[in-house]
Amino acid sequence: MRAFGIGFNLLPELADKVIVHPEEVEVQIGNDGGEDPSRAKEVIRVRWQKQAFKRRREVLLPTSSESVDPRPIRSETRATLIEAIARGRRWLDELVERSDASAESIARREGCSPRKVTMTISLAFLSPALVKAALEGRLPRGVGVTRLCDMPAEWSRQHQALGLEL
């Protein structure tokens, strides 16, 4: 690897001092009146920024202006929920279309428990309004896969259980 046309193995021989500042690295090259007076002191500054240690999180707000209270949901929770709903619908389709399919066979294939398969399939029965709210990021914070797996079958009762008017 080379930087500024100088190999990194030559940098210690050429640089008198390297100073790391919060927003730049300063490399001082040359001497202070030492052996070779023709080498004048030179300073090279390279801008840099330290990488943040915390993972950045986003809050997704609904795109429509109908809702007065936007009730944001974390983007990670939203993505996990949407993936689980899609998986539940796929598994339900498999159970309906294939006579040899069962929760146990899906669990063996997916490397999970039959209970997880049945809980995930229950997400396929969420009301269309809840699924749309999940896609748009309008569900309340804290509503995720775990909470939605145990919803009642009736759509109106699903909304009541969450305290939502969708």
N, C-alpha and C positions, 0 to 999 in steps of 0.2 A: 504494500500500500504506500502511496506517495502523496505528500501534501506540499503544495507550493513548489513542486519540482524538486523537492529535497526528500530523500528517503528518511524514514523515521529513525533508522539506525545512525544517521549523520546528525540528527537534531541535537543530541546531547553535546556533540563536539562543536557545533556552531552557535548554539544558544547559550548566552551567559546567564539568562534568567527567564523563567516562565512564571507568569502570575495569572491566576485564575480569578476573575472578577465575576459577580453575579450575572452580567450580561455580555461579557467578552473575555477572551483569553489574550494576554499580552505576552509576546515573545520578544525579548531583547537580544539582539545579535550585534556582535562587534566587541571591541575592547575599549577600555578606558585608558588609552595611552600606554598600552602594554607592548608586546613584541612587535606587532606590525602596525605602525601608525597609519598605513594606507587604508586599513579597515576602520571606517567610521562607525560610530554607534548608530544602529538602526532599530526601530521598534515596529513590529508587525502586530496589528490588532485584528483579531478574528471574532466576529459577533457570534454568540451562541446563547442558547437558553436551556436551562436544566429541565429535564422531563419531569412532569408532575407525577407524584406517586399515587394519588387518588384517581380512581376511575371516574370519568365524567358521567353523570346521569342526566337524562333529559326528562322534562315534563311535557307531555303531549296535550295540547288543548284541542277542543273540538273545532272543526273547520266551520261549522254552521254557527250563526249568531242567534239561533232560536233559544238556546238555553241561557238563563240568567246566571245560574250557578254552574260553572264548567266542570267541577269535580274531577281534577286531573288524576290520572293513573300513571304509575311509573312505566317507562317505555320497555324495560326488561320484563315486567309483569305482564304487560300487554302482549309482547311477542310470545312469551311462554304460553299464555292463555290461548292465543290464536292458533298456535301450533297444536296444542292439546285438543282444541275443538276440531280441527282438521283431522287429526289422528283418530279421534272418536268417531267421526263420520266415516272415515275409511274403514275402520274396523267394523262398524255397524253394517256398511255395505257388504263387506266380506261375509259376515254372518248371515245376511239375507240371501246373498247370491250363491254361496257355496254350502251344500248340504253337509259336507264333512268338516266345516269350520266350527270351532267352539272357542270359548274364552280361554280354555286350557291350552289349545293348540296355538292360539295367538300369543299367549303368555310364554310358552316354550320358545317360539320363534323370536319374540322380542326380548327375551331374557328378563321378564318381570313376573309379577304374581298375577293369578287370575283375577284377584280383587282389584288390582290396578287397572286391568283391562276393562272390567265392568264399570268401574268408576269413570274411566276416560270415555267409555261409550255413552255414559249418562250425559256427557256434555253435548252429544249430538241432538239431545232433546231440549236444549235451551231455546227460549223464545227468540224469534227473529229480531225483535227489538233489542234484546240483550246482546245478541251476536253483533248487531250493527253498532251498538254502544261500545262494545269491546274493540271493534275495528277502528272506530273513530276516537278511541281513547277517552270516552265519557263516563266510564264506570268509576265509582268511588275508589279512592286509594284504599288498599287492603282487600279489595275483592279480586281474588285470583282463582286459580284452578281448584285449590282445596275447598274453598267456600262454595264454588259453583257446582262441584261434583255431587253435592248432596241436596240439590234443589227439588222441590215438588214437581210433579209432572205437569200440572196446570200452569199455563203461562202467566195468568193473572196472579197466582199465588207466588210465582217466582219473583215477580216485581214487588209484591208485598213483603216477601221475606228479606229483600234487600232494601226496602224502604224507598223504592224508586217509582217515579211516574215517567215512563218512557213513551 
